[in-house]
Amino acid sequence: MTSRELVIKTMEFQNNERIPREMYALPWAEIHYKEELEQFYRDFPRDTVTCPGFYKTPPVTKGNPTEIGQYVDEWGCVFTNYQRGVIGEVKDPIVRGDEWEDADNVRFPTELLTLDVDKVNEFCRNTDKYVTAGYCPRPFEQLQFIRSTEQLYIDLLTRPRKLMEFLEKLHAFYCELLTQWAQTDVSGLFIMDDWGSQHSLLINPSIWKELFRPMYRDYIEIAHKHGKKIKMHSDGYILDIIPELIDLGLDTVNAQIFCIGLDKLKQFKGHITFWGEMDRQHLLPYGTTQDIREAVIRIKETLWEQGGCVAHCEFGPGAKPENVYETFKVWDEII
């Protein structure tokens, strides 16, 4: 069975072989643990890969997003970074007017709509791994980059007319972009938005259902219409929206399952695939290898049912390399 088939069967709860693997290594890991990272990839090859963004007209950016200094993304948002190997934050929003009257200052990166389908398909033909699209909708986060997080929270309550008009344009842009990727040979599409704080959603669940659920519905429908799986990433505590995501037909969610609580996720066993992940707040930086072993076994007992889980681990700041290695070692032993 190829890696691509293994991942798909896992999402369909038909996997009688080993668990699929994906380690997400931040550039920080490459800087500080280059040799260990190479060893991980030799011993535990990834079953997934992200397709590069092949565009006929390259998006306009400036700088490096994971180097110290400033980086300007394809939307014109300026990220300031003080630590090498991770991504910085936007300190200076593009939209400043109380009523979003300066929303026209935002430049939509139409270069992203010049996808070179032939190159994408060639990339997919040359690998047997599960290939994820190289760009994704992230409406909540993009609004924060454009507006600032604090001001956006206020806007979501007051609903300026121009905000709602901009949100409609943003969604239409994302739908067009996602449709282009869906018409290629990639295995699956992707959505990302960090919705959770440590103990709750960042916004009232009712606002999420009213404004963002319909957008996610459209993204998931685009994927399934074209025969693709679709994954969503979100950090934080997102228990409130997991039933909604299942109802929409989302195939897999990459969430901080230890932040949410494995006991609270057991009810969803067999209904959605959890794309990991090992606890990167406590266990990876501070735990022992025995703690890691016990945690992997708990994940398996709680979520695995001939699928329903991918062995995923983020190798980022603070993580002990021996704990990252142990995560995949134990998964290989028990499934």
N, C-alpha and C positions, 0 to 999 in steps of 0.2 A: 504494500500500500504506500503510495506517495505521501509526502507531507501534506500536500493540498487535500488529498482524499481523507487523511487522518483528521485534519482540522474540521472539515465539513461534516464528517460522520460524528465527530464529538458534539457539534452544534445540533445534530439531529438525533442524539442519544442512541447511536448505533455503533459505538466504538468498543470493540472487544479486544483491542490491542493496547499499546502504551498510550500514555497521556501526551498530547502535543506540548511543545515547549516554546516559550518566548521570553528571552531576557531583554529588558529595555535598559540599555546602558547609556547614561548621560555622558556627554563629553568629559565631565569631571572624572568618570571612571577611566576613560582612555588616558587622561593626563596623569592620574595618580597610580593606576594599577594596570598598566598596559600589558605586562606579561601575564598577570592573572586573568585578564579579560580574554586574551588569546587562548589560554588554557581552557577556559570555560567553553568557548566556542568549539574547540576541538573535542572536548569530552561530551558536551551537550549541544549539538547543533540545533539551531533554531528551525522551527517548522514554518515560520512565517517570514515575510519580507515586505517592505513597503516600496511600491513602485516610485521611482523618481518622477518629479514633475517635468515631463517632456513638453515644452511649449514652442510653438512656431515663433511667437514673440515673447521673449523672456520677461517675467515680471520685473518691475523696477524696485530695487532695494539698495540699501547702502550700509556697509559695515558687516560685522559678524555677530549674530545673535548671542553667542556664548563666550565672547571675549569682553574684557573690561572696556568700558566706553559706551558709546551710543550706537544703536542699530535702528535703521528706519525700514519698516516692513513694507510690503507691497501696497498697503492701504495708506501709507504716509504716517503711520503711528510711530512715535519715537520712543524706543525702549532704552532705559539707562541701566547699565549693569556694573555692579561693583565686585562680582566674584566670577573668576574664570571657570568655565565649564558648565554653567547653568544659564538660564535665560533671565533677562532683567525685567523691569517693570516700566509701565508708562507713567510718567510724572506730569506730562503736559498735554491735556486733552485737545483734540481738534475742534470739537463742538463746545462752545462756551456760553452761548446765549440761553437765557432761562427758558425760552420757548422753542429752542432748536431752530431759531431763525437763520443760523449760519450753517445748517446741515449741508448746504451745497459745497462747503469747504472740503467735504469728504470725497476723495477720488476713488471710485470703484475700480479695482484692478482688473480691467477687462482682458488683460493679457492672459489671465487664467482660463479664459474661454477659447484660447487658441491651442487647445490640447492637440498634440501630435499623436493621433491614434495609432498610426503605423509603428511608431517607436514604442509606445506603450505595449502594443500587442506583441512586438518582437521581444520585449523584456519578459513578458509573461510566458512566451514559448520557450525561452531559454532557462527556465527554472521549473522544478516540480514542487516548489513551496507554495503555500497559500499566500497570494499576493493581495495586499491591501492598497486601495487607491491612495495616491500621493497628496491629496488635498481634501479638506473636509469642511462642512458647515460648522460654525461655532458662534451662533447668533448672540448668546448672552455675553460671552467673553468679548466678542468683537465690539459690542455696544459699550462695554466697559473701557476697552482700549480707546475708543473714539471719544467717550464722554467723561470718564472717570467713574470708579465704582460707587463712590458715595453719592454723586449727583444722579447717577442712573437709578439708584434705589428710590430717590425722591421722584424722578420722572415716571417710574413705573406705577407710582401712586397717583400722580397728578395727570398723567397721560397727555402731554402737549400734542396738539394736532400734528405738528411737523415730525414729532417723534414717531407717531403711528404711521405716517406716510413713509418715513425713512425705513421703518421696520418692514413695511410691505415691500419696498424696493430691495432691501437686503435679502429678504426671503426669496423673492423672485430670482435674484442673482444666484443665490445658493442652489436653488432648484435647477437652474440652467447648468450650473457648474457640475452638480452631482449627476445630472442626466448624461452629460458628456462622458464622465467616468464610467457610468453604468453601461454605456454602449461599447466599452472596450472589453478586453479579455481578462480584466482583473477578477480575482475571486470574490472580493467583498468591498463594500463601501464603509465609511467611517463618519461618525459624528463626535464632536467633543465640546463639552462645556463643564467647567467646575461649578457644581451646584451646591456642594455641601460645606458647612462649617464643621467643627469637631462634633457637634451634637444635634444639628438640625440643618434644614435647608437655609440657604442664604436669603431667600425671599419666601413670602407666604405661599404655601402649596396651591392655594386658590388662584394666585396670580400666574403661577407656572401652568396650571391647567387651562386657564383662559387664554394666555398669550403664546406660550411656547409649546404646549402639547400639540396644537394643530400644525405647527411647523414641523415638529418631529414626525408627526403622522405622515406628512407629505414626503419627507426624506425616506422614511421606511417604505412607503408605497413605491417610490421611484426604484429603490433597490429591488424589491420583490417583483415588480413589473418586468424587470430585466433579468430576473433569475439570479440575483446576487444576494449574498448574506450581508448583514449590516451590523456593525459594532458601535457602541457608544462608550466614550470615556468620561468619567467624572470623578474628581477627588471629593473627599469628605463624606459626611453622613447624608445619604440620599434615600433612606428607607421609604420615605413618603411617596416617592415617585416610581419606585420599582414596580408596584402593581400596574401603574399607568403604562410603563414601558412594555411590560409583558402583554397588556391588553392591546397595545399598538402593534405587537408582533415583532418587537426587537429581538434579534437572534442572540446577541451576547453583549454583556456589559462589563467593562473594565472598571472596577470600583475598589475602594479601600475596604475590603470585606472585614478586616479586623477593627477598623474605625466604626463600622456599622454594628458589628457583632455577629459572629457566626450563628449564635442561637436564634437571632432574629431573621436570619436568611434561610434557615432550614425549611421554612414554609414554601420557599420557591424552588426547592429541589425538583428537577424534572420539568420545569417550566421555562427556564432561561439558562443560558450558559454564562458562568462567571469566568471572566478572563483574569484569573488570579484574584488578588495578588498577595504575596507575602507581606507581613506587617513591616513597613519601612519606617514607622514612627518609633517603634520600641524594639522589636525583635532583631531586625537586621543590624541596627547600630549597637544594641546593648545586650542582646540575648546570647546564649551559648549555643553550640551546635545541637545539644540535646533539646534545648527549647525549640529550635527550628524543626527538628525531627518530630517532636510532639505536635507542633503547629500544622505541619503538612498532613500528618495523620488525621488531625481534627478536620481539616478542610476536606479531605477525601471522604471521611465518614459523614460529613454534613451535606456535601454538595454533589458528590460523584454518583452517577447512575448511568453507566455505559456512555458517559459523556457528562455535559453540564459543567465542566471545569477545564481550564487550560492552566498548565504549570507556568505561571508568570511571576517574574520578580524584577523590580526596578533596582538597578545598581547605580545609586546616586550618592550625594554627599552624606558621609557618616556611616554608610553600610560597610560591614566587615566582609572582606572577600571570602573568608571561610564560611560565613553564613549564607552568602549567595550561592556558593558551591554546594553546600549541604542541602539547600532547598531542592535543587535539581537532582542531586544524588538520591535523596529519599523518594522523590516522585518516581524515579526510575525503578526503585526497589519495590514499591508497593503497587504500581500499576504497570 
